[in-house]
Amino acid sequence: MPYITGWGSAQQASQGTASHMASGISGGDHALRRDPILLWLLLLAIVLRAAFVLHHARGGWHLQYDAGYYLTLAQHLKHGVYSLFHPLDIPDTTRMPGYPWSIHLLGCSVPAVLAVQVLLSAAKVLLVHRLAQAIGLARQGALLAAALMAVEPVDIVLTGSLLTEACFTTALLAGTLLLVRPGHPWSAVLGAAVCFGAAAWCRANGLLLSLTAAGIVGVVLHMELRKAAAFCVAVLLLLAPWVLRNKAETGRLVLSDSGAVAAAHFHLQEVLAAAGDPRAEGYKQELYERATRTNWEDRSAAAAYFNGLRDDLRHTFMAHPLAWSGVQLRTAAGIFLAPGRGHIAGFFGGGAAARVITAIAFLLTGLLVLALASWVWRARQLPPVLVVVLLLAGAVLFSGGISTTDARFKAPAMPMLLVGAAWAVEQARTLLRQRSTTTN
């Protein structure tokens, strides 16, 4: 199997991402000089994330499930293959290559990867601060959003784990910040495309979110059609090398099979059960038997398996669209409310530290629930940029709804939700001041 086709283009895109993300927070240095509190929040974010990495190291690296898969893919890249099963060389199409490639470039060193993730994740404090300013928040509101981002427990845990969230979320947030720039200058539009493209190289739903973001910004912020089209085309061109690689290796013109696999294993049985379909009871067993019967070294047999999943999804959606939508919305709501207890307990057990961290996670979830009520109540007063941010956060949650209820799927939306929460807090403070003035 040839070394990942077209990766040179992706590597250039990755380098471009760094420069455009730097551009997206170029005002961060000025903000840090103007407001030392922001500098302290940035340092706090770094310290908390670095402390968790040290805690993780002391307990031994947790490399089960996805973390182990990413590391294995990275280790096999040195053999010139992108497969979990070297030397069988069964092409992997369920995980995008951006994150494993990054691990490979860092010598497959877990501490080095996590150190980079600490810096990437801490940068979200600056990005959130800038985004809060973009929606019109004053100094205190913008600093509140940055502070909430600095201490967000699930973000800290995921940053210190061998998972895609730190890279994906930072790229997504930087792209969003560039995409809402007033006037949508070409440099910002193309920079946003690079950031969204980089996010999609890490997780396939980045493509769906890119197209969704273009539509939202086009409608809400009236971005010119030619700029929205250029943004979408640029993202597609950045992903084209991987699509062509999959075509050459599997005979199928697909970006990834991750969505089909997640939906079939976590979503479909619930939909069938909700619709009262008799296939619900035995569907999981049927999937297991299909996988067992498949000769994964045979490209056509593997293709038939994934095509079969897509057929199941398409037929189920066509037969039960209301049940499908209801289950997906319910799961998305569960993701919105998930505090991340499982992730916290996995690293801290049930001790005092776990209880304190979990309490913080619950407080943030409660704040989001109150903020949601404020967004609905004051829907007509929402700043247009905040409307974009909240709709994109909703798209993140909704896309996670084809899987299972897990705070991990809320992580990419969390910075945007926290900006919205800071706006809600500022609105509440304004209302209280007005009532106090009226009373006096």
matplotlib code that plots the C-alpha trace (Angstrom):
import matplotlib.pyplot as plt

x = [0.0, 1.5, 2.2, -0.9, -1.8, -1.7, -0.5, 1.8, -1.2, -2.6, 0.8, 0.9, -2.7, -1.7, 1.2, -1.3, -3.6, -1.0, -0.5, -4.2, -4.9, -2.2, -3.8, -7.2, -5.7, -3.3, -5.0, -4.3, -0.9, -2.5, -5.3, -2.7, -0.8, -4.0, -5.5, -3.2, -6.1, -6.3, -2.7, -3.4, -6.3, -4.1, -1.5, -4.2, -5.4, -1.9, -1.2, -4.5, -4.0, -0.3, -1.2, -3.7, -1.2, 1.2, -1.6, -2.3, 1.3, 1.6, -1.4, 0.0, -1.2, -4.8, -4.7, -7.8, -10.3, -9.8, -6.6, -5.0, -6.3, -4.8, -1.4, -1.4, -2.2, 0.6, 3.1, 2.1, 2.7, 6.5, 5.9, 4.2, 0.6, -2.5, -3.9, -4.6, -3.4, 0.1, 1.3, -2.1, -2.6, -6.3, -7.1, -8.6, -11.5, -13.2, -10.6, -9.4, -5.5, -4.8, -4.4, -2.5, -0.2, 0.5, 1.3, 3.7, 5.4, 6.0, 7.7, 4.7, 5.7, 2.6, 4.1, 5.1, 1.6, -0.1, 2.3, 1.3, -2.3, -1.9, -0.8, -3.4, -6.2, -4.9, -5.1, -8.8, -8.8, -7.7, -10.0, -13.0, -12.1, -11.9, -15.2, -16.9, -15.7, -16.9, -20.5, -20.2, -19.4, -17.7, -14.5, -16.1, -18.2, -15.3, -13.1, -15.8, -16.1, -12.3, -12.3, -15.0, -12.9, -9.8, -11.4, -13.8, -13.2, -14.0, -11.9, -9.0, -9.4, -9.7, -6.7, -4.7, -5.9, -4.7, -7.9, -8.7, -10.7, -7.9, -6.9, -10.4, -12.0, -9.2, -9.2, -13.0, -13.0, -10.3, -12.2, -15.4, -13.7, -12.3, -15.6, -17.5, -15.0, -16.9, -17.1, -15.7, -12.4, -11.0, -8.0, -10.4, -12.6, -9.7, -8.1, -11.4, -11.4, -7.9, -9.0, -12.2, -10.3, -7.7, -10.6, -12.1, -8.7, -9.0, -12.7, -14.9, -17.9, -15.7, -16.8, -20.5, -19.8, -17.9, -20.9, -23.3, -21.1, -21.1, -24.9, -25.4, -23.0, -24.5, -28.0, -27.4, -24.4, -25.1, -21.8, -21.5, -22.5, -19.2, -17.3, -19.4, -18.9, -15.1, -15.0, -16.8, -14.7, -11.5, -12.5, -13.4, -10.1, -8.2, -10.0, -9.8, -6.4, -8.0, -11.1, -8.9, -6.8, -9.9, -11.0, -7.7, -7.5, -11.1, -12.8, -15.3, -15.4, -15.9, -14.3, -14.9, -17.0, -17.0, -20.4, -22.0, -20.3, -21.3, -24.9, -25.3, -23.9, -25.3, -28.3, -30.1, -31.3, -32.8, -34.6, -36.0, -37.1, -38.7, -40.6, -41.7, -39.8, -39.4, -35.8, -34.7, -34.3, -31.8, -30.0, -26.9, -26.4, -26.9, -24.1, -21.8, -22.5, -22.0, -18.6, -17.6, -18.5, -16.6, -13.2, -11.5, -8.5, -10.8, -11.4, -14.8, -16.0, -15.0, -16.7, -19.9, -19.9, -19.7, -22.2, -24.6, -24.4, -25.2, -28.2, -29.5, -29.3, -30.9, -33.8, -34.4, -34.4, -36.8, -39.1, -39.0, -38.0, -39.9, -38.5, -35.0, -35.3, -36.7, -34.0, -31.3, -32.7, -33.0, -29.4, -28.2, -30.1, -28.5, -25.0, -25.8, -26.7, -23.8, -21.4, -18.7, -18.8, -17.5, -14.4, -13.7, -14.2, -12.0, -9.0, -9.9, -11.9, -14.4, -12.3, -12.5, -10.8, -13.3, -16.2, -14.9, -14.2, -17.6, -19.2, -17.6, -18.8, -22.3, -22.2, -21.1, -23.9, -26.4, -25.1, -25.7, -29.3, -30.0, -28.3, -30.4, -33.5, -32.0, -31.3, -34.9, -36.4, -34.3, -34.1, -34.9, -32.2, -29.4, -26.5, -26.1, -22.6, -23.9, -26.8, -24.1, -22.1, -25.1, -26.4, -23.0, -22.8, -26.2, -25.0, -22.1, -24.5, -26.9, -24.2, -23.1, -26.7, -26.1, -23.8, -24.3, -24.8, -21.2, -19.8, -16.9, -19.3, -20.1, -16.5, -16.2, -19.3, -18.3, -16.2, -19.1, -21.7, -19.5, -19.4, -23.2, -23.4, -21.2, -23.6, -26.6, -24.8, -24.2, -27.8, -28.9, -26.5, -27.9, -31.5, -30.6, -29.0, -32.0, -34.4, -32.2, -32.2, -36.0, -36.4, -34.2]
y = [0.0, 3.4, 5.9, 8.0, 9.4, 13.2, 13.7, 16.4, 18.6, 17.9, 18.6, 22.0, 22.6, 21.7, 24.2, 26.8, 26.1, 27.1, 30.5, 31.2, 30.2, 32.5, 35.2, 34.4, 35.2, 37.8, 40.3, 37.9, 39.5, 43.0, 41.7, 40.1, 43.3, 45.3, 42.9, 40.9, 38.9, 37.2, 36.3, 34.7, 32.8, 31.5, 30.4, 28.8, 26.8, 25.6, 24.6, 22.7, 20.8, 20.1, 18.9, 16.5, 15.1, 14.5, 12.8, 10.7, 9.7, 8.7, 6.3, 4.8, 5.9, 4.9, 3.7, 1.6, 1.9, 5.0, 6.0, 2.7, 2.7, 6.1, 5.1, 1.8, 3.6, 6.1, 3.3, 1.5, 4.7, 4.1, 0.9, 3.0, 1.7, 3.2, 0.2, -1.3, -4.7, -4.4, -6.4, -7.6, -4.0, -3.8, -0.1, 1.9, 4.1, 4.6, 7.1, 10.2, 10.3, 13.8, 12.8, 9.6, 11.4, 14.1, 11.3, 9.8, 13.1, 13.4, 10.0, 8.2, 9.7, 10.0, 12.7, 14.8, 14.6, 15.5, 18.5, 19.8, 19.3, 21.2, 24.3, 23.9, 23.5, 26.5, 28.6, 28.2, 30.6, 33.4, 32.2, 32.2, 35.6, 37.0, 35.3, 36.7, 40.2, 39.5, 39.0, 42.3, 41.3, 43.8, 43.2, 41.3, 39.1, 38.2, 37.4, 35.2, 33.2, 32.8, 31.7, 29.1, 27.7, 27.6, 25.4, 23.3, 19.8, 17.6, 19.7, 19.3, 15.5, 15.1, 17.4, 15.0, 11.9, 10.5, 11.6, 14.1, 16.6, 19.1, 19.4, 19.2, 21.7, 24.3, 24.2, 24.4, 27.3, 29.2, 28.6, 29.9, 33.0, 33.8, 33.0, 35.6, 38.4, 41.6, 42.0, 38.5, 39.4, 36.8, 36.2, 35.3, 33.1, 31.1, 30.9, 29.6, 27.0, 25.8, 25.5, 23.7, 21.5, 20.7, 19.8, 17.4, 15.7, 14.9, 13.9, 13.3, 15.3, 18.3, 18.3, 18.4, 21.1, 23.1, 23.0, 23.8, 26.8, 28.2, 28.0, 29.5, 32.4, 33.0, 33.3, 35.0, 37.2, 37.6, 36.4, 36.7, 33.6, 33.5, 33.6, 30.9, 28.8, 29.5, 28.4, 25.1, 24.4, 25.1, 22.6, 20.0, 20.4, 20.0, 16.7, 15.5, 13.6, 11.4, 10.7, 9.7, 7.5, 5.7, 5.3, 3.8, 1.5, 0.4, 1.2, 3.5, 7.3, 8.0, 10.3, 8.0, 5.2, 6.5, 8.0, 4.8, 2.6, 4.9, 5.2, 1.5, 0.4, 3.1, 4.7, 2.3, -0.2, 2.6, 4.0, 0.5, 0.0, 3.5, 2.7, -0.7, -2.4, -6.2, -6.0, -4.1, -7.1, -8.9, -6.1, -5.9, -9.6, -9.4, -6.7, -9.0, -12.0, -9.8, -8.6, -12.2, -13.5, -10.7, -11.5, -8.2, -8.9, -9.0, -5.4, -6.2, -8.1, -5.1, -2.7, -4.8, -4.6, -0.8, -0.5, -2.7, -0.4, 2.5, 0.6, -0.2, 3.5, 4.8, 2.2, 2.8, 6.6, 6.4, 4.0, 5.8, 9.4, 10.7, 8.0, 8.6, 12.4, 11.9, 9.5, 11.8, 14.8, 13.0, 11.8, 15.3, 16.7, 14.0, 15.0, 18.7, 17.7, 15.2, 16.4, 13.9, 11.8, 8.7, 10.5, 12.0, 8.8, 6.9, 9.0, 10.0, 7.1, 8.0, 10.0, 13.6, 14.9, 13.2, 14.6, 18.2, 18.0, 16.4, 19.1, 21.8, 19.9, 19.8, 23.5, 24.3, 22.0, 23.8, 27.2, 25.9, 24.9, 28.4, 30.0, 27.9, 29.4, 32.9, 32.2, 31.1, 33.9, 36.6, 35.0, 38.2, 40.1, 37.6, 39.3, 37.8, 36.5, 34.7, 33.2, 31.8, 30.4, 28.8, 27.3, 25.8, 24.5, 22.9, 21.3, 19.8, 18.3, 17.1, 15.4, 13.6, 12.4, 9.5, 8.0, 7.6, 10.0, 11.1, 14.4, 13.8, 14.7, 18.0, 19.0, 20.6, 22.7, 23.6, 26.7, 28.1, 27.2, 28.9, 32.1, 31.9, 31.3, 34.4, 36.4, 35.1, 36.0, 39.5, 39.9, 38.7, 41.2, 44.0, 43.1, 43.0, 46.4, 47.8, 46.4, 47.7, 51.2, 51.1, 50.0, 52.8]
z = [0.0, -0.9, 1.8, 2.4, -1.0, -1.2, 2.3, 1.3, 0.6, 4.0, 5.7, 4.0, 5.1, 8.7, 8.5, 7.1, 10.0, 12.5, 10.8, 10.4, 14.0, 15.1, 13.0, 14.6, 18.0, 16.8, 19.1, 22.1, 22.8, 22.9, 25.1, 27.5, 27.7, 28.3, 30.8, 33.1, 34.3, 30.9, 31.2, 34.6, 33.2, 30.4, 32.9, 35.0, 32.0, 31.3, 34.9, 35.3, 32.1, 32.7, 36.3, 34.9, 32.4, 35.3, 37.2, 34.2, 33.9, 37.5, 37.1, 33.9, 30.4, 29.7, 26.1, 25.8, 23.0, 20.7, 22.4, 21.7, 18.1, 17.4, 18.8, 16.8, 13.6, 14.3, 15.0, 11.8, 9.7, 10.0, 8.0, 5.3, 6.0, 7.6, 9.2, 12.6, 11.3, 10.0, 8.1, 6.9, 5.6, 6.0, 5.1, 8.0, 6.9, 10.2, 11.6, 9.9, 9.7, 11.0, 14.6, 14.1, 11.8, 14.4, 16.9, 14.3, 13.8, 17.5, 17.6, 19.0, 22.4, 24.6, 26.8, 23.8, 22.2, 25.5, 26.0, 22.6, 23.5, 26.7, 24.7, 22.0, 24.6, 26.7, 23.6, 23.7, 26.6, 24.2, 21.5, 23.8, 25.0, 21.5, 20.5, 23.6, 22.5, 19.0, 20.3, 22.1, 25.7, 27.9, 29.8, 32.7, 30.4, 28.1, 31.1, 32.6, 29.4, 29.4, 33.1, 32.5, 29.6, 31.8, 34.5, 32.4, 33.9, 30.9, 28.6, 31.0, 31.1, 27.4, 26.8, 28.9, 27.1, 23.7, 22.0, 19.2, 21.2, 21.9, 18.3, 16.8, 19.2, 18.9, 15.1, 15.0, 17.4, 15.6, 12.3, 13.8, 15.1, 11.6, 9.9, 11.9, 11.2, 10.2, 6.4, 5.9, 4.3, 1.9, 4.2, 7.1, 4.9, 3.5, 6.9, 8.4, 5.6, 6.6, 10.2, 9.5, 7.0, 9.7, 12.1, 9.5, 9.0, 12.7, 12.8, 9.7, 11.1, 10.6, 7.0, 7.9, 10.4, 7.7, 5.4, 8.2, 9.3, 5.8, 5.6, 9.1, 8.5, 5.0, 6.4, 9.7, 8.9, 5.2, 3.9, 0.2, -1.7, -3.6, -0.3, 1.2, -1.9, -1.8, 1.8, 1.1, -2.0, -0.1, 2.6, 0.1, -1.7, 1.5, 2.1, -1.5, -1.0, 1.7, -0.4, -3.4, -1.1, 0.0, -3.5, -4.5, -1.5, -1.1, -4.4, -2.6, -2.9, 0.8, 3.3, 6.3, 7.5, 11.1, 10.9, 9.5, 12.1, 15.0, 13.9, 13.2, 16.5, 18.8, 17.1, 14.9, 17.5, 19.5, 16.5, 15.6, 19.2, 19.3, 16.1, 17.3, 14.5, 15.2, 13.9, 17.0, 19.3, 17.2, 15.3, 17.5, 17.2, 13.5, 13.3, 15.2, 13.0, 9.8, 11.1, 12.0, 8.6, 6.7, 5.3, 6.2, 4.0, 1.0, -0.1, -1.8, 1.3, 3.6, 1.1, 1.2, 5.0, 5.1, 2.2, 4.1, 7.2, 5.0, 3.4, 6.9, 7.9, 4.8, 4.9, 8.6, 8.2, 5.2, 7.1, 10.5, 10.1, 13.2, 15.4, 14.0, 14.7, 18.1, 19.2, 17.8, 19.5, 22.8, 22.6, 21.7, 24.7, 26.9, 25.6, 26.4, 30.0, 30.4, 33.1, 32.2, 35.4, 33.6, 32.2, 35.7, 37.6, 35.1, 36.2, 39.7, 41.0, 43.8, 46.1, 47.3, 44.2, 42.0, 44.0, 43.8, 40.1, 39.4, 41.4, 39.2, 36.1, 37.5, 38.2, 34.7, 33.3, 35.6, 34.2, 30.7, 31.5, 32.9, 29.9, 27.6, 29.3, 28.8, 25.1, 24.5, 26.5, 24.8, 21.4, 19.6, 21.5, 20.7, 18.9, 15.3, 16.0, 19.1, 17.0, 14.7, 17.6, 19.3, 16.1, 15.3, 18.9, 18.4, 15.1, 17.1, 19.7, 17.0, 15.0, 18.2, 18.6, 16.2, 18.7, 22.5, 25.4, 26.3, 27.4, 25.0, 22.1, 23.9, 24.2, 20.8, 21.5, 25.0, 24.2, 22.2, 24.9, 27.5, 25.5, 25.3, 29.1, 29.7, 27.6, 29.7, 32.9, 31.6, 30.7, 34.1, 35.8, 33.6, 34.5, 38.2, 38.0, 36.2, 38.8, 41.6, 40.0, 39.6, 43.2, 44.5]

ax = plt.figure().add_subplot(projection="3d")
ax.plot(x, y, z, "-o")
ax.set_aspect("equal")
plt.show()
